[in-house]
Amino acid sequence: LLFLHQLVFQRRRVNFSVLVLSILLATVSLLLCSFIIYSILFSHRSQLLNITSTESLTVDREQRKKAEIEVNASYLLTLLITKRKVCVLEASTDRLESSKHEFLVEHIESARLLSYQNLSHNGAPVHPLQFQRLARSLGIDTDCHVIIYDRGEMIWATYAHWIFTLFGHEKVSILAGGFERWKVMQKTSPQYRTVSGLGTFVQRMGNFQATWKKEVICTFDDVITNSELKTYSLEYDGYGKGAIFGHIRSAVNIPIDTVYSWTQQKWKDNRELEKIFTEHGIERSQPVIVYCSTSIRASMIWFALQKAGYSAAIYFGSWPEWLIKAPDYLKIISDKILKTET
């Protein structure tokens, strides 16, 4: 009986040990499964958060990029005071000697003169490598914020802006109100400094690398190839000597005065711009080809389109090239011809 009692007791101990071991194994298995499930769910959630975060950053970056197409004087002053990486350029006109004289008399502190002759030859953009050398000589780096201002003739600032965009600079802005606005602000605070002479900026070579952004430029062949696309002639009052009036077939006319106030030196706000473009049949979903008698003048409407969020390119050959090369059925020529002055 004693032997049987011991045997039963030993079996109970074995069963109890097995039970405890089974419970431990089950607990470990449950914890392991829970950990695996949690890891999968956490990983998926992290991926969603990363995607959302990336999308938010992308949207924010795009919004900031659009906002920076035009900056005000106080924004530029903040960049200068906080010593941010900014390159201030004064856009010259085609009257270079006059522009040089005005610049030497007085200009925004740290600004450099950007000569139109170094941007274009007979209306066509210079070679990318030539522009790269120019930009580097002005101390411009790839990540530098380029801010361009004018002295009341906005077309030179917008043309310079287009050239910088064409050659791949990602951060370029125009100073709202130009030099005159800076002088007005100078009356409210001496921090809006101006200097005379060549200036006090540190001469250094930049590292800007020029590329070719084909989305913002069109050639004659591009326009012919895409002749089924609606093109937009965007003009303002004023004609060159010996001009033959006309336009590309299917083009519409938008005078610059409708998008920019010369007296106030101010662009219409984006809502007004969108209304104007919509009234002329311009849709956001359709690329816009901008041209006039020169690519310089076209740059103002191109800038207005960019400001309002439209996709646009400049046909730099403009109406004079189209008049010579295009087939007659794609030209609408007026009977009105200006005689060349002698």
C-alpha positions as CSV (number, residue, x, y, z in Angstrom):
1,L,0.0,0.0,0.0
2,L,2.9,2.3,0.8
3,F,4.4,1.6,-2.6
4,L,1.2,2.3,-4.4
5,H,0.7,5.5,-2.4
6,Q,4.2,6.7,-3.4
7,L,3.6,5.8,-7.1
8,V,0.4,7.7,-7.1
9,F,2.1,10.7,-5.5
10,Q,5.0,10.6,-8.0
11,R,2.5,10.5,-10.9
12,R,0.6,13.5,-9.5
13,R,3.9,15.4,-9.3
14,V,4.7,14.5,-12.9
15,N,1.2,15.6,-14.0
16,F,1.5,18.8,-12.1
17,S,5.0,19.6,-13.6
18,V,3.6,18.8,-17.1
19,L,0.6,21.1,-16.4
20,V,2.9,23.9,-15.2
21,L,5.2,23.5,-18.2
22,S,2.2,23.5,-20.5
23,I,0.9,26.7,-19.0
24,L,4.3,28.3,-19.3
25,L,4.6,27.3,-22.9
26,A,1.1,28.5,-23.7
27,T,1.9,31.8,-22.0
28,V,5.1,32.3,-23.9
29,S,3.4,31.4,-27.2
30,L,0.6,33.8,-26.5
31,L,3.1,36.6,-25.7
32,L,5.1,35.8,-28.8
33,C,2.0,35.9,-31.0
34,S,0.9,39.2,-29.4
35,F,4.4,40.6,-30.0
36,I,4.3,39.6,-33.7
37,I,0.8,41.0,-34.2
38,Y,1.8,44.2,-32.4
39,S,4.9,44.5,-34.5
40,I,3.0,44.1,-37.8
41,L,0.4,46.7,-36.8
42,F,2.9,49.1,-35.5
43,S,5.0,48.8,-38.6
44,H,2.0,49.4,-40.8
45,R,1.0,52.4,-38.7
46,S,4.5,53.8,-38.9
47,Q,4.5,53.4,-42.7
48,L,1.2,55.3,-42.9
49,L,2.5,58.0,-40.7
50,N,5.7,58.3,-42.8
51,I,3.7,58.5,-46.0
52,T,1.4,61.1,-44.5
53,S,4.3,63.0,-43.1
54,T,6.1,62.9,-46.5
55,E,3.0,64.0,-48.3
56,S,2.5,66.9,-45.8
57,L,6.1,68.0,-46.2
58,T,5.8,67.8,-50.0
59,V,2.6,69.9,-49.9
60,D,4.2,72.3,-47.5
61,R,7.3,72.6,-49.6
62,E,5.2,73.3,-52.7
63,Q,3.1,75.9,-50.9
64,R,6.3,77.6,-49.7
65,K,7.8,77.5,-53.1
66,K,4.7,79.1,-54.6
67,A,4.7,81.7,-51.9
68,E,8.3,82.6,-52.5
69,I,7.8,83.5,-56.2
70,E,7.3,87.1,-54.9
71,V,8.6,88.4,-51.5
72,N,8.0,91.7,-49.8
73,A,10.6,94.1,-48.4
74,S,10.2,93.1,-44.8
75,Y,10.8,89.4,-45.8
76,L,14.1,90.3,-47.6
77,L,15.2,92.5,-44.6
78,T,14.6,89.5,-42.3
79,L,16.8,87.3,-44.5
80,L,19.6,89.9,-44.5
81,I,19.5,90.6,-40.8
82,T,19.5,86.9,-39.9
83,K,22.3,86.4,-42.4
84,R,20.5,83.7,-44.4
85,K,21.9,82.4,-47.7
86,V,20.4,85.1,-50.0
87,C,21.7,86.7,-53.2
88,V,20.1,90.1,-54.0
89,L,20.3,91.1,-57.7
90,E,19.2,94.3,-59.4
91,A,18.0,93.6,-62.9
92,S,19.3,96.0,-65.5
93,T,17.4,97.2,-68.5
94,D,18.7,97.0,-72.1
95,R,20.0,100.5,-71.4
96,L,23.1,99.2,-69.6
97,E,25.0,102.4,-69.1
98,S,22.0,104.0,-67.5
99,S,21.4,101.0,-65.3
100,K,25.0,101.0,-64.2
101,H,24.8,104.7,-63.3
102,E,21.7,104.2,-61.2
103,F,23.2,101.2,-59.5
104,L,26.4,103.1,-58.6
105,V,24.4,106.1,-57.2
106,E,22.4,103.9,-54.9
107,H,21.2,100.3,-54.5
108,I,20.1,97.9,-51.9
109,E,22.9,96.8,-49.6
110,S,24.6,93.6,-50.7
111,A,22.9,93.7,-54.1
112,R,24.8,93.0,-57.4
113,L,23.9,94.3,-60.8
114,L,22.6,91.6,-63.2
115,S,23.2,92.8,-66.7
116,Y,20.5,91.9,-69.3
117,Q,23.2,91.5,-72.0
118,N,24.6,88.6,-70.0
119,L,21.2,86.8,-70.1
120,S,20.2,87.0,-73.7
121,H,21.5,87.4,-77.2
122,N,19.1,88.8,-79.7
123,G,16.1,87.7,-77.7
124,A,17.4,84.1,-77.2
125,P,18.7,82.8,-73.8
126,V,22.5,82.4,-73.5
127,H,24.1,79.0,-73.4
128,P,23.7,77.2,-70.0
129,L,27.4,77.1,-69.4
130,Q,27.7,80.8,-70.1
131,F,24.9,81.5,-67.6
132,Q,26.5,79.1,-65.1
133,R,29.8,81.1,-65.3
134,L,27.8,84.3,-64.8
135,A,25.9,83.0,-61.8
136,R,29.1,81.7,-60.2
137,S,30.9,85.0,-60.7
138,L,28.0,86.6,-58.8
139,G,28.6,84.3,-55.9
140,I,25.4,82.3,-56.4
141,D,25.2,78.7,-55.1
142,T,22.7,76.1,-56.0
143,D,20.9,76.5,-52.6
144,C,21.1,80.3,-52.5
145,H,17.8,82.2,-52.4
146,V,18.0,84.6,-55.3
147,I,15.9,87.7,-55.0
148,I,15.6,90.0,-58.0
149,Y,14.4,93.6,-57.9
150,D,13.8,96.3,-60.5
151,R,13.5,100.1,-60.7
152,G,9.9,100.4,-61.9
153,E,10.3,98.4,-65.2
154,M,9.1,94.9,-64.1
155,I,9.7,93.2,-67.4
156,W,13.5,93.0,-66.7
157,A,12.9,91.4,-63.3
158,T,10.4,88.9,-64.7
159,Y,12.7,88.1,-67.6
160,A,15.7,87.5,-65.2
161,H,13.3,85.3,-63.1
162,W,12.4,83.2,-66.2
163,I,16.1,82.8,-67.1
164,F,17.0,81.6,-63.6
165,T,14.1,79.2,-63.7
166,L,15.0,78.0,-67.2
167,F,18.5,77.1,-66.1
168,G,17.3,75.1,-63.1
169,H,17.6,77.4,-60.1
170,E,15.0,76.2,-57.6
171,K,14.6,79.2,-55.4
172,V,14.2,82.5,-57.1
173,S,11.9,85.4,-56.2
174,I,11.0,88.9,-57.2
175,L,10.9,91.7,-54.7
176,A,7.4,93.2,-54.6
177,G,7.5,96.9,-55.4
178,G,11.2,96.7,-56.3
179,F,13.7,99.4,-55.3
180,E,11.1,102.1,-54.9
181,R,9.2,100.0,-52.3
182,W,12.5,99.5,-50.4
183,K,13.1,103.2,-50.3
184,V,9.6,103.8,-48.9
185,M,10.3,101.3,-46.2
186,Q,13.6,103.0,-45.5
187,K,11.7,106.0,-44.2
188,T,10.2,103.8,-41.5
189,S,13.4,102.1,-40.4
190,P,17.1,102.7,-41.1
191,Q,17.5,98.9,-41.3
192,Y,16.4,99.1,-44.9
193,R,19.9,100.1,-45.9
194,T,21.1,101.3,-49.3
195,V,24.7,101.9,-50.4
196,S,26.5,103.6,-53.3
197,G,29.4,102.5,-55.5
198,L,30.0,98.8,-56.2
199,G,28.8,97.8,-52.7
200,T,30.4,95.9,-49.8
201,F,29.5,92.3,-50.6
202,V,32.2,89.7,-50.3
203,Q,33.5,88.6,-53.8
204,R,33.4,84.8,-54.1
205,M,32.8,82.1,-56.7
206,G,29.5,80.2,-56.3
207,N,28.9,76.6,-57.1
208,F,25.6,76.9,-59.1
209,Q,25.2,74.1,-61.6
210,A,23.1,75.0,-64.6
211,T,20.6,72.6,-66.1
212,W,17.9,73.0,-68.7
213,K,14.2,73.1,-67.6
214,K,12.4,72.4,-70.8
215,E,9.0,72.8,-69.2
216,V,9.3,76.6,-69.3
217,I,10.6,77.1,-72.9
218,C,9.2,76.4,-76.4
219,T,10.9,76.5,-79.8
220,F,9.3,77.0,-83.2
221,D,9.3,73.2,-83.7
222,D,7.6,72.7,-80.4
223,V,4.8,75.0,-81.3
224,I,4.4,73.5,-84.8
225,T,4.4,70.0,-83.3
226,N,1.8,70.9,-80.8
227,S,-0.3,73.1,-83.2
228,E,-3.4,71.3,-82.1
229,L,-2.9,72.8,-78.6
230,K,-4.5,76.1,-78.0
231,T,-1.7,78.8,-77.8
232,Y,-2.1,82.1,-76.1
233,S,-0.7,85.4,-77.4
234,L,-0.2,87.6,-74.4
235,E,0.6,91.2,-75.4
236,Y,0.5,94.7,-73.9
237,D,0.2,98.0,-75.7
238,G,3.4,99.2,-77.5
239,Y,4.9,98.2,-80.8
240,G,8.4,98.0,-82.3
241,K,9.6,99.7,-85.4
242,G,8.5,98.2,-88.6
243,A,6.2,95.8,-86.8
244,I,3.7,93.7,-88.8
245,F,0.6,93.2,-86.7
246,G,-0.8,89.7,-86.3
247,H,-0.9,86.6,-84.2
248,I,-0.7,82.8,-84.2
249,R,-4.0,81.3,-85.3
250,S,-6.2,80.4,-82.3
251,A,-4.2,82.6,-80.0
252,V,-6.0,85.0,-77.5
253,N,-4.7,88.4,-76.4
254,I,-4.2,89.4,-72.8
255,P,-2.7,92.9,-72.3
256,I,-0.2,93.1,-69.4
257,D,-2.2,96.0,-68.0
258,T,-4.9,93.6,-67.1
259,V,-2.7,91.6,-64.7
260,Y,-0.2,94.2,-63.5
261,S,-0.7,97.8,-62.3
262,W,2.2,100.0,-63.5
263,T,1.2,102.9,-61.4
264,Q,1.0,100.9,-58.2
265,Q,3.8,98.5,-59.3
266,K,1.6,95.6,-58.1
267,W,0.3,92.4,-59.5
268,K,-3.4,91.5,-59.3
269,D,-4.0,89.0,-56.5
270,N,-4.2,85.3,-57.5
271,R,-8.1,85.2,-57.4
272,E,-8.2,88.1,-59.9
273,L,-5.5,86.5,-62.1
274,E,-7.4,83.3,-62.2
275,K,-10.6,85.1,-63.1
276,I,-8.9,86.9,-65.9
277,F,-7.3,83.8,-67.3
278,T,-10.5,81.8,-67.0
279,E,-12.4,84.5,-68.9
280,H,-9.9,84.1,-71.7
281,G,-10.4,80.3,-71.8
282,I,-7.2,79.4,-70.1
283,E,-7.5,76.1,-68.1
284,R,-5.2,74.8,-65.4
285,S,-5.2,71.4,-67.0
286,Q,-3.8,72.7,-70.3
287,P,-0.2,73.9,-70.8
288,V,0.0,77.5,-71.9
289,I,2.4,78.8,-74.5
290,V,3.2,82.5,-74.0
291,Y,4.6,84.7,-76.7
292,C,4.6,88.3,-77.9
293,S,6.9,90.4,-80.0
294,T,9.8,89.5,-77.7
295,S,10.4,86.9,-75.0
296,I,11.1,89.8,-72.6
297,R,7.6,91.1,-72.7
298,A,6.2,87.6,-72.6
299,S,8.0,87.0,-69.3
300,M,5.5,89.2,-67.5
301,I,2.5,87.1,-68.4
302,W,4.5,83.9,-67.8
303,F,5.3,85.2,-64.3
304,A,1.6,86.0,-63.7
305,L,0.6,82.5,-64.8
306,Q,3.3,81.0,-62.5
307,K,2.1,83.2,-59.6
308,A,-1.5,82.0,-60.1
309,G,-0.4,78.3,-60.2
310,Y,-0.6,77.7,-64.0
311,S,1.8,75.7,-66.1
312,A,3.4,77.9,-68.8
313,A,6.3,78.1,-71.2
314,I,7.6,81.0,-73.3
315,Y,8.0,80.6,-77.1
316,F,11.2,82.7,-77.2
317,G,11.2,83.0,-81.0
318,S,8.0,84.9,-80.7
319,W,5.9,86.5,-83.4
320,P,8.9,87.7,-85.6
321,E,10.1,84.1,-86.0
322,W,6.6,82.8,-86.5
323,L,5.9,85.4,-89.2
324,I,8.9,84.2,-91.2
325,K,8.7,80.4,-90.7
326,A,5.2,79.4,-90.1
327,P,2.8,78.3,-92.9
328,D,0.3,80.9,-93.9
329,Y,-2.7,79.1,-92.5
330,L,-1.3,79.4,-89.0
331,K,-0.8,83.1,-89.3
332,I,-3.4,85.9,-88.8
333,I,-1.9,89.0,-90.3
334,S,-3.5,92.4,-89.9
335,D,-3.5,95.1,-92.7
336,K,-2.0,97.5,-90.1
337,I,1.7,97.8,-90.6
338,L,4.0,100.3,-88.9
339,K,6.5,102.0,-91.1
340,T,10.1,101.9,-90.0
341,E,11.3,105.3,-88.7
342,T,14.2,106.9,-90.4
